[in-house]
Amino acid sequence: MGQSVLLIEDEPNIIEAISFLLERDGWTVRLHTEGQGAVDAVVANDPDVLILDVMLPGGSGFDILRELRQGAARPDLPILMLTARGQTKDRELAEGYGVSSFMTKPFSNSEMLQTVRDLSKGRKPVVSKDAV
Amino acid sequence: MPKIALTGSRIRDRRLALQLKQADLAKSAGVSASYLNLIEHNRRRIGGKLLVQIADVLGVEPSGLSEGADVELVHGLETVASQSPSVEADRVEEFVGRFPGWAAKLTDQNERIDLLERSLRGLNDRLTHDPVLTEKMHDVLGAVAAIRSTSSILVDTPTIDAEWRARFHANIDVESRRLAETSESMAAHFDQLTKDEAGYKTPLEAIAAFFEIRQFHIAELEEGGREAVEGILANAPEFEGAAARSLGRKALSVYAKDAARLPLNEFSISATEHNYDPAAIARAFDVGLPRVFRRLATLPRAPDRPEIGLVICDAAGAILLRKQPLGFSFPRFGAACPLWPLFGAMRSIGAPQRTTLKTVEGAVFKSYSVATLQERVEFDAPLNVKSHMLLVSADPPVDEGRVVGSTCRMCAAEECGARREASILTGRN
């Protein structure tokens, strides 16, 4: 069985594009579309990599990130944060909470895919600062 | 001083029109030809008896040679010079005299740069703090991300299944419509912001606008007292609504009380005599520094008066009043530069501090700061601290000074340990 990604994202067309790309690459993609219950979804799905949006209905990606890093369930889970909020302070906040990688929307498909692959292998992804 | 800026050129023009030799005019006026040459090229100033003598030889009134010079041009270039310490400020008049076209262009461009920078600051503040724009920007980026990702898939996968192709085409269509709608509503929002530019979102903004429009000098309040306060409140459009009127009454009453205690004429003379040193003026009138700060900030602008700015904040650092001097930018929204002595003064309440500040652009100001406790009339009430910072342009400018900015996003300082976020001007963190 292939590796799995949990995608926490609320934009349906972004979900569809990312799911297509990952599934074509052999990943099993599971989905959660709101802030509420996101940590439980991580525990239940036990993914190899988490892709996390910042602005979600019913909660912030930053809060989810912090909770995951402080919790006992998956403190070392590789997390790619994907956000339209590309401000320096957001990036710094995410890094402070222990994000594995941070990409801003719009993103490059190939770069996103490579980042997920790197994260699953425990490698530090090479992501350009303002990847588009 | 600027009045005689182009006198030399006028003397030269008049002499040539009379076909008079420079040496002959010099001899008649009792000066050397070389000295007259310097005057004619605006490299030496002329006035008094010599001007009268030369005017007499040339058959014109002295005022015909000295008045009407392009004072505004000289003023404009002096402003440019005050912002750029490396230029030869003492040769402004000569420059205007020799290259009036270039001088006009330079002044014009400087004004334009100033205008653009103000617009940029305003837009930046809006983008950072306007929740409607933040939300719309999020929508735009979301739609762009979906379109970009989906269209890349279509381009990179020519053999994609027909069903997927149809779905992705539909998604692009949906997202492009969303993009168009959001862009349209953003444009409408910007349009509304422009219309609102003269309008006021809060009573504090209304009061700030009232003072800014009048450059902080309210002639009616100088001698009008309480009656004038009520007259302004009844007539000024900025004070519509109970909240604005209440805050306005407070601010205008403070002005009127300051004016009654420190009458304009007397205060103005004292300020000049003491070279705008607020401590010396406070001693002369036996009043506190905050009152002198406020009074200095309400002096009308004059060519021989330094640029004076004032900013007052509360204990949380929220700015309550700002009078921005030329050459020193205050943020309209959001937090200011943490290096301002305004904030440092709150560490030692009641102990005034004086320092020299230098903007990243090179303008130099003397700063005087003091934090004070508002008088309490009840026991065990929370402390109410207000900090004041007066800025007086330094003339002549000096090299030393603490480098400060407006706010991090608009500050181009290279090394700053207090930086909170990157500058949009340089991208530096």
Interface residues (C-beta under 8 A of the other chain):
Chain A: E11 N13 I14 E16 A17 I18 F20 L21 M55 A84 R85 Q87 T88 K89 T104 K105 P106 F107 S108 N109 V132
Chain B: M137 H138 L141 G142 V144 A145 A146 I147 R148 S149 T150 S152 I153 D156 W164 R167 F168 N171 V174 E175 R420 E421 A422 N429
